[in-house]
Every structure is written in C-alpha cells, then in structure tokens.
C-alpha cells in the first residue's frame, strides 16, 4: 500500500469527520442548517472554480449540462441540506453514522439503475444496514448526561443524506467519469446553492461565524475531496473506501470529546453493524474492480 495515498485518505476522513464541529459551532451562533449548507457550497465553489480555471478544466459538453444540474440539485442541495439538519436534530456522531448507509443505497441503486449484479454479499450488507438503523432507532442519543429521545425527522434527514451521498457514485459511474472533479463542482455547486437560496433567512454573522463558514468550505468541501482523490491516485479504490470509513469514527470521537455526545448501547451496536456493512460492500467490490483513478 502506498503510504502517501493512505495518509491522504486518512486526512480526508478526518476533514469530513470534522463537519459536525463546524456545524455545531455555527448552530450555536444562530445560523440555520440550510444557511450553513448554502455557504458551504458557495464558498467551496470559489475554491473549486479557482482550481478549475488554473488547471484549464472548465469545459463540459452542452448535452451533459442537464445531468450536472440534476447532480447539483440532488447531491448538493439535498445532501448538504439534509446532513446539516441531521447534525442539528440527532447530533454529529449519529448523522455521520447514518451518512454511511450510503454503500447499502449504492448496492441497491447499482442493481436497479446500472444493472449490476446483486450478489449475496451485497444483499447481506443491505440487510445488516437495515438492522443497524433499527438498533439506532431503539436507543436515545445522550448529550451532556441528558437522555434525548430520537428525533424521527432528524433520523429521516440522516437517511436522506446517506441516500443522496450514494448518488455521488451513481452519477460518477454513469456520467462523470470523463470529467475532473473540479470541473463537475464548478457547475454543480452554484446550482445546488441557488436551489437552497429561497429557503434561507440570512442571519447576521460575527467574524467568528464567518471564519467558521470559510473553514467549513476549505476543510470539508475543497480540502477533503482534494485529499481523497489525491489518495485515489495512489491507492486501489477498495482500500481508499475502507480507509474513508474512518470518518464516522472520527466524528463520534470528536462528538464525545467536544460535546459529550454519545449513543446508547443499542446505538453503538447499530453503528458497528452499519460500518461492518460498509466493509462488506467495499471488499466485495475488490473482486471485480482493482484500480480506480480520478483526475483532480
């Protein structure tokens, strides 16, 4: 295994895992989840736009624009928005775990949309994920020694974030393999932001809040994706995907240390089942795909 590639993906996992820290602080500053999502997309767009123009990676085919618009609406508007709401309503640790139901969604959608084989291992991973989510639903989240019943709306948003995150793979597999990552985000991020705009009541922001928003975009949007795809250039996709599952673990540790946020026993059991399902899906994919690269 390429050690530099390993470090890149670990850095990406840490950066994605820190999303909840920025979100929690911004929520405490009185910034609503959808406004956080809006600024994450818009400020991230500035960084990807600079990258794309410097690399001269700005051209797309006209007939691909409707697909990119769909990607922006589904994978930016819905994903960014639902994930921030989930962090607000069920906490950063649980939101990160539910985000990683994505591989189970990928297995189902690849079977339905891409006509990929639904193997016994994939079926098992989907079943384990469902059981894991069920275990999480049985137990409350505990914050600062206060037991809080599970917020069903927040749970729904967490599952939607996992579903829309999974669509990154479907869009990439079906349409975007021919474009570098900055090119896609150059067009998709402003579309996603524009769809969020009508639902936002913009709040006054302190310099600290602006610093958090810039940090959120730099670290969790531009930085994390750049590090992950730099790692993909040096690692097999299977290894990179397994290492990236460190993200919910990072989020859970941060949530516990910084916000005294943790699960019940059934919640931890469900989290372990979901992460185990991720490993099953990813490792089964290694039998059919041994190399992958994304131009950044």
C-alpha positions in Angstrom: 0.0 0.0 0.0 1.3 3.5 -0.9 1.8 5.3 2.4 1.3 8.7 1.0 -2.0 7.6 -0.5 -3.0 6.2 2.9 -2.2 9.5 4.6 -4.2 11.5 2.0 -7.3 9.4 2.6 -6.9 9.4 6.4 -6.7 13.2 6.2 -9.8 13.3 4.1 -11.6 11.2 6.7 -10.5 13.5 9.4 -11.7 16.5 7.5 -15.1 15.1 6.7 -15.4 13.9 10.3 -14.9 17.4 11.5 -18.0 18.7 9.6 -20.1 18.4 12.7 -17.7 20.5 14.7 -18.2 23.5 12.3 -21.9 22.8 12.2 -22.4 22.7 15.9 -20.5 25.9 16.4 -22.4 27.6 13.7 -25.7 26.4 15.0 -24.7 27.9 18.4 -24.1 31.2 16.6 -27.7 31.2 15.4 -27.0 30.1 11.8 -29.7 27.8 10.5 -28.8 24.4 8.9 -29.8 25.4 5.4 -27.8 28.6 5.5 -24.8 26.6 6.7 -25.3 24.3 3.7 -25.6 27.3 1.4 -22.3 28.9 2.5 -20.5 25.5 2.5 -21.5 25.1 -1.2 -20.9 28.7 -2.3 -17.5 29.2 -0.6 -16.5 25.7 -1.7 -17.4 26.7 -5.2 -15.0 29.6 -5.1 -12.1 27.3 -4.3 -13.1 24.7 -7.0 -13.6 27.5 -9.5 -10.1 28.8 -8.9 -8.7 25.3 -9.2 -10.6 24.6 -12.4 -9.5 27.8 -14.1 -5.9 27.4 -13.1 -5.9 23.9 -14.5 -8.0 25.0 -17.5 -10.6 22.3 -16.6 -13.7 24.3 -17.3 -15.2 22.8 -20.4 -18.2 20.5 -20.4 -20.4 19.1 -23.2 -23.7 21.0 -23.6 -25.7 17.8 -23.5 -24.2 17.0 -20.1 -25.4 20.2 -18.5 -28.9 18.8 -17.6 -27.2 15.9 -15.8 -24.9 18.3 -14.0 -27.9 20.4 -12.9 -29.6 17.2 -11.6 -26.4 16.4 -9.7 -26.3 19.9 -8.2 -29.9 19.7 -7.0 -29.7 16.1 -5.6 -26.1 15.8 -4.4 -25.6 19.4 -3.3 -29.0 20.9 -2.3 -30.5 17.8 -0.8 -27.3 16.2 0.5 -25.8 19.3 2.1 -29.1 20.5 3.5 -30.2 17.1 4.9 -26.9 16.4 6.5 -26.8 19.8 8.3 -30.4 19.3 9.6 -29.4 15.8 10.8 -26.5 17.2 12.7 -28.8 19.7 14.4 -31.5 17.2 15.3 -29.7 13.9 16.1 -26.1 15.0 16.7 -22.9 14.9 14.7 -22.0 11.3 15.6 -25.3 9.7 14.6 -25.6 11.9 11.5 -22.1 10.6 10.4 -23.1 7.0 11.0 -26.3 7.3 9.0 -24.4 9.0 6.2 -22.5 5.7 5.9 -25.7 3.9 5.0 -24.6 5.1 1.5 -22.9 1.9 0.4 -26.1 -0.1 1.0 -28.0 2.5 -1.1 -25.3 2.2 -3.7 -25.7 -1.6 -3.8 -29.5 -1.2 -4.3 -29.3 1.6 -6.9 -26.5 -0.1 -8.9 -28.7 -3.2 -9.2 -31.8 -1.2 -10.2 -30.2 1.5 -12.3 -26.9 0.3 -13.6 -27.9 -3.4 -13.9 -25.0 -4.5 -11.7 -25.3 -8.0 -10.1 -26.9 -8.1 -6.7 -24.6 -10.6 -5.1 -25.3 -12.4 -1.8 -22.7 -10.3 -0.1 -24.4 -7.1 -1.3 -27.8 -8.4 -0.1 -26.3 -9.3 3.3 -24.8 -5.8 3.6 -28.2 -4.2 2.9 -29.8 -6.4 5.5 -27.1 -5.6 8.1 -27.5 -1.9 7.4 -31.3 -2.1 7.9 -30.7 -3.9 11.2 -28.1 -1.3 12.2 -30.5 1.5 11.6 -33.2 -0.3 13.6 -30.8 -0.7 16.5 -30.0 3.1 16.4 -33.8 3.8 16.4 -34.2 1.7 19.6 -31.9 3.9 21.7 -31.7 7.6 22.5 -28.8 10.0 22.0 -27.1 11.2 25.2 -25.7 14.7 25.3 -24.1 16.1 28.4 -25.5 13.3 30.5 -29.1 14.2 29.3 -31.0 11.4 27.6 -32.8 12.7 24.5 -35.4 10.6 22.6 -34.5 10.0 18.9 -35.8 12.7 16.6 -37.6 10.9 13.8 -37.3 13.9 11.5 -33.6 14.1 12.1 -33.3 10.3 11.5 -35.1 10.8 8.2 -32.7 13.6 7.3 -29.8 11.3 8.2 -31.0 8.6 5.9 -31.7 11.0 3.1 -28.1 12.3 3.5 -26.9 8.7 3.1 -29.1 8.2 0.0 -28.1 11.4 -1.7 -24.4 10.8 -0.8 -24.7 7.4 -2.5 -25.8 9.2 -5.7 -22.3 10.7 -6.0 -21.3 7.2 -7.0 -24.2 6.7 -9.4 -23.7 10.0 -11.2 -19.9 9.4 -11.3 -20.2 5.9 -12.7 -22.9 6.8 -15.2 -21.9 10.3 -16.4 -18.9 11.9 -14.8 -16.0 9.6 -15.3 -14.9 11.8 -18.2 -14.6 15.0 -16.2 -12.1 16.0 -13.5 -13.6 16.7 -10.1 -13.1 20.5 -10.1 -15.0 20.7 -13.4 -18.0 19.0 -12.0 -18.1 21.1 -8.9 -17.5 24.3 -10.8 -21.0 23.9 -12.3 -22.8 21.8 -9.7 -22.1 23.8 -6.5 -23.7 27.1 -7.7 -26.8 25.2 -8.9 -27.1 23.5 -5.5 -26.6 26.8 -3.7 -29.3 28.5 -5.9 -31.8 25.8 -5.0 -31.1 26.4 -1.3 -31.4 30.2 -1.6 -35.2 30.6 -1.5 -35.4 28.6 1.8 -32.9 30.7 3.7 -33.4 33.6 6.1 -29.9 35.0 6.3 -28.7 35.9 9.8 -26.2 38.5 10.9 -22.9 36.8 11.3 -20.0 37.7 13.6 -16.4 37.5 12.4 -16.1 34.2 14.2 -19.1 32.8 12.3 -17.7 33.9 9.0 -14.4 32.2 10.0 -16.2 29.0 10.7 -18.1 29.1 7.4 -14.8 29.7 5.5 -13.2 26.9 7.5 -16.1 24.6 6.7 -15.8 25.1 3.0 -12.0 24.9 2.9 -11.7 21.8 5.2 -14.8 19.7 4.4 -15.6 20.7 0.9 -12.5 21.5 -1.1 -9.8 20.1 1.2 -11.5 16.8 1.9 -12.4 16.0 -1.7 -8.9 17.1 -2.9 -7.2 14.9 -0.4 -9.4 11.9 -1.0 -8.9 12.0 -4.8 -5.2 12.5 -4.4 -5.2 9.3 -2.3 -7.2 7.5 -5.0 -4.4 8.3 -7.5 -2.1 6.2 -5.3 -4.4 3.5 -3.8 -6.9 1.0 -5.1 -10.4 2.3 -4.8 -11.2 -0.6 -2.4 -8.5 0.4 0.1 -9.4 4.1 -0.2 -13.1 3.4 0.5 -12.3 1.2 3.6 -10.0 3.9 5.0 -12.6 6.5 4.4 -15.0 4.7 6.7 -12.8 6.1 9.5 -15.0 9.2 9.1 -17.9 8.3 11.4 -15.4 7.0 14.0 -13.6 10.4 13.9 -17.0 12.2 14.1 -18.1 10.0 17.1 -14.8 10.7 18.9 -15.0 14.5 18.3 -18.6 14.5 19.4 -17.8 12.7 22.6 -14.7 14.8 23.5 -16.1 18.2 22.5 -19.8 17.9 23.1 -20.2 15.0 25.5 -22.4 13.3 22.9 -22.7 9.6 22.7 -25.1 6.7 22.0 -27.0 4.1 24.0 -25.7 0.6 23.9 -28.1 -0.3 21.1 -26.9 2.8 19.2 -23.3 1.7 19.4 -24.3 -1.8 18.2 -26.2 -0.4 15.3 -23.3 1.9 14.4 -20.9 -1.1 14.4 -23.3 -3.0 12.1 -23.5 -0.2 9.6 -19.7 0.2 9.5 -19.4 -3.6 9.1 -21.9 -3.4 6.2 -19.7 -0.8 4.6 -16.7 -3.1 4.8 -18.7 -6.0 3.2 -19.8 -3.9 0.2 -16.4 -2.4 -0.4 -14.4 -5.6 0.0 -16.8 -7.5 -2.3 -16.2 -4.8 -4.9 -12.5 -5.5 -4.8 -13.1 -8.8 -6.6 -14.4 -7.1 -9.7 -12.5 -3.7 -9.6 -8.9 -3.4 -8.7 -8.0 0.0 -9.9 -9.6 3.4 -10.0 -8.3 7.0 -10.5 -9.9 10.4 -10.5 -8.2 13.4 -12.1 -8.0 16.3 -9.8 
